[in-house]
Amino acid sequence: MKITIINSTDKPYSQLDFDNKNDYSIINLKQLDIKYCLGCFECWYKTPGICVQKDDMPIVLSATINSDLTVFVSDVKVGFVSAALKKINDKSIPLLSPYMSILKDEVHHAPRYDKYPEYGLILTNDYEIDNEVFELIESCYKRYAYNFRSELKFTLIDHSDLGGLKNEINHN
């Protein structure tokens, strides 16, 4: 299984002890230049699939679409994921087509690719995470995954060098 971990925390995770059956990469967002989405939709019409802003987002998009599982890691700040992770989510729109299709009686963007990864979410700073915050964030990421014709496989609160993620991956 090919796993991409998109880390928006200050912890520069560099080595994880997964079972050898998994191929994984870690993208530490603090080391990348990612600009905010302009909402211009040029990535759909002018430069299909590519943001007109010159930043490091193609690294993230390529890793995501070529993964079997993409795991987002974020501190919880003011009741939601970090701004760095939200930028990644907003700028993932080029992975979808500008055309619309019906999915279970809902209108969604048509997929641009035949296959999308499954998703996982790791939340840290557990002192800010109560049940209401957890459920809100999890429901947003379930919808995010659904829009990409995928699913959110797990949401974990973890404050132990991604020990919960290692357990989730190694036992599935």
N, C-alpha and C positions, 0 to 999 in steps of 0.2 A: 504494500500500500504506500502511495506517495502522499506525504503529509507536509503541508506548509503551515508554519506557525507565524502569525503576524502579531508581533509583540509591540504594544504601544506603551509599555511601562518603562520605568527608569532602570529596571533590572535587565542587563544585557545577557539574556540567556544564551549560552554558547554551546553547551554540551548537555544533552539529555540522554538518559540511559534507557532507550527503547529496546525492545527485542530486535534482533538482527533482521527480522523479516520486513521491517519498515524502512523506507527511504524518506528522510525528512530534511527540511531546511527551515531555518529561522530567519525571518526578516525583522530586524530591529528598526522600527520606524524612526527612532531618535537619530539614526545614522543616515536617514534619507531626507531629501528635499521634496516634500509633497505640498503643493499649493492647494488652496481651497477651491472647490468647484465654483465656477462662475454661473452655472445654470444657463449657459448659452446654447446648449444642445448641438454645438458644432461637432461634437464627437459622434453624432448620429447622421448629420446631414453634410457637413463640409469635409470632414476627415473621418469617415465611418470607422468606429471602433477605436479611434485614437483621440485623446484629448489634445486640444490646440495649445495648451500650456506646456511648456518644456520643463518637465520635472522628472522625478524618479518613479512616477506611477506606473509606467510600462513594466517595471521590474515586478511590482506587486500584482498587476493584472496577469502577466504571463505565468507567474508562479501559481496564482489562484486557479486559473483555467486549466492548468496542467496537473493539478492535484486531484487526488481522490478524496482528501479531507483537508479543509482549510480551517484552522483554529485561530480565533481572535482572542488575544490576551489584553485585558484592559483594567486599569484602576477604575473604580467607580468614583466619579467626581460630581458633586451636586446632584446625586440621584440618577446619573446616567453614565454611559461609557465616556472615555476621554475624548477631547476634541481631535486628537491625532487619529483615533480609530474612526470617529465619525467622518473625518475627511476621506478616509479609505473607502468607507461604505458609500458615501456620496459619489465618489469618483469611480466607482465600479460600474456605473451605468453603461459605459461603452461595451460591457460584456453582453448587453442585451440589444435587441433590435429596436429601432424606433417604431416599428409596426406593432399593431395590437392584435391580441388573440384572446379567446375566451378560455378560461381555466376554471372549471367547476362554477359556472355562472358568474364569474368575475372577469373584468377586463384587466389584462396584464400585458406588459411588453412581450412580444414574441421572442423566443430564444434566438440568439445569434449562433450558438454552438449546439452540437448534438448532445453534449454531456457537460454537466456542471458538478463541482465537488459537493460532497456533504459538508456541513459546517459544525463547528463546535465553538463554545464560548467559555472562556475562563475569566472570572471576575476576581479582582483583588481589592484590598482595602476593605475588608469585611466589616469594619466598624461603621461604614456608611451603608451597608446592605441589610435592610430589614426585608420582611416578606413582600411588602408592597413594591419596593424598589426592585427586588429580584424578579417578581412576576411581570412587572412592566418591561424591564430590559429583556427578559426571556421572550415575552410575547412579541416584542419588536423584532427580535432576531429570528423568531419562527416565521414571521411574515417576510422578512428579508430573504430567508432561505426559500420560502415558498415561491416568491417572485422569480427566483432563479431555477424553478422546477426541481428543487432539492428539499432537504430537510435539515433541521437543527438536531443533530444527534445527541448532544448533551450541553448542559450549562452547569458549570461548577464554580463554587466559591473556593478559591485556593490561595493560600498564603505560605506555601512551603516549597518554593523553587519548582513549581509545577508538578509536585508530587501527585496531585489528583489527575492531571493530564496523563502522566506516565502510567498510572493505574488504569485509566480509561482505555488507553491505546493498547497496553500490553495484555489486557484481559478480554479484548474483543477481536 
